[in-house]
Amino acid sequence: MSDLQNILRNKIFVFIISLCSIFYIFSYLILPFSTADTTFYALIGRGMLQEHMLPYQYVFDHKPVGVYVLYGVWDALTAPLPVGKFTVLALLSLAAFAAMARSIWHTRWLWVFAALVLLGAPFELLAGNTETLLITTELAVIWLTRKGTFATTQQTNRALLLMAAGATFGLTVNINYLEGICLFLPVCFLLLTNTRPLFNVVLFALGTCGGLVVLFSPYLVQGHHALADYFTLQHTFLHSYSAKLSKRIKAVLLLAAYLAVFSPILIKWFGQKSILKTAPTPDTTLLTLWFVSSVPAVLLSGHPFSHYSGLWFAPVSIMLVLLAQQKGALPIGALAPACALTLFSGGQEIQVNLTLHQNLEKIDYAKVANMAAGQKVLNIRAHHAHYYMANLISADRYLFRDHIDIIFKKQTTQHYLDDLAQRPAFVMLPYAGCQTGAIEQPVCAVLQSHYQQVYAVRTAHKKTRHKIDASDLSFELYKIRN
């Protein structure tokens, strides 16, 4: 009877976990976006594909060009899909990650996929932010490099694989520069510890250079210092955007807290015989080096954002599955801290997603799009997601609400006044921005004299840990008087 009770208890447990997982994933799928970053990447990508304007020539953001290419193409491919497109992208990316992990470490595909989707809740992997794509492109570089160095293939095939690995590396680094650090140790291990290391390095470098040439070819074709301007704008902004000491301390503490939660898995991994007592297998070493490289990359970002930790969690998820596949290697109790954090984070994410869904339902984006009718809209500290949702055209290169403050600092007010002197057809503000002091009085005076309010919406205020506070979506739209 006890065996039957255990089987029934296990089935009930699996059913509850499956039901909660479906509800958790569904809370993302009902949203057109769940994190602000994805809308910005896709918005710049639209400018590239529709208007043929290169990044930073239409709207500025500090990320490298590769991220806008990926999100722009995905946004175009999924244009008919009103909701869930970035979560679908995340699920496809995680599925590909699990498939490559199975190829290298012989893990169970579903186990790796489930670990990423569920235990990755604290790192918002289903939001479809760049980290979700980066862990897959990272693994693609490792997979191709390993295949080109370890596999007993013909010389021509090895060369092609290594060059493909280099080209993928170039793309990955141009989604986020920190990927160069994440991949440094595993790639060096693969290239230098196998036969003909010089041959490996040369081919990998040629592939990287070739990939970069293809990626930046539009800038090279355009000429007129386009590529130099791209790097100059990026460098200028990043210099002003660099985190303060207080934020860096918070980032270190956040990383330490997450690593403490997952420390039972790491202790088991680094304490197993294949790591310490005998010569480790190459693939075990590869996974270990990937994790070791990813931790400092997260710290170098300098900002205490949870989604950055997805970079080191990716190799940890594979470690977890490898240990779970060895009977008795990983006691159930070792997963207790991670499961507790997952339940807490997952519950928060569901609540935030439902609140965001309710607030987005209050905004009539079709009406806003019809009113703007392709005319330029100046954004003054309102949320940029409205530009993505209503397909609006920005009147200023610096669309993100705090970029002008970061770059121009004390000259911010004058910059906005200069923008208004160009008489943009529409201006978007935070809700009651002039009344609350969010907008400077000289700017408000110009608006009162020359513009009239044509639309306003106030969304519910609910403080959460999520980057999109519900009240952030409140805004007012003004039209210039004839």
Secondary structure, DSSP 8 states (H G I E B T S, - for coil): -HHHHHHHHHHHHHHHHHHHHHHHHHHHHT-S-SSHHHHHHHHHHHHHHHH---TTTSS--SS-HHHHHHHHHHHHHTTT--S-HHHHHHHHHHHHHHHHHHHHH---HHHHHHIIIIITGGGTGGGT-HHHHHHHHHHHHHHHHHHHHHS---HHHHHHHHHHHHHHHHHHHTT-TTHHHHTHHHHHHHHHSSS-HHHHHHHHHHHHHHHHHHHHHHHHHH-TTHHHHHHHHHHHHHHHH---HHHHHHHHHHHHHHHHHTHHHHHHHHHSHHHHTS---HHHHHHHHHHHHHHHHHHHH-S--GGGGHHHHHHHHHHHHHHHHSTTTS-GGGGHHHHHHHHHHHHHHHHHHHHHHHHHHT--HHHHHHHHTT-EEEESSS-THHHHHHT-EESSS--STTHHHHHHGGGHHHHHHHHHHT--SEEEEETTHHHHTSS-HHHHHHHHHHEEEEEEE-------SSSS-GGGG-EEEEEE--
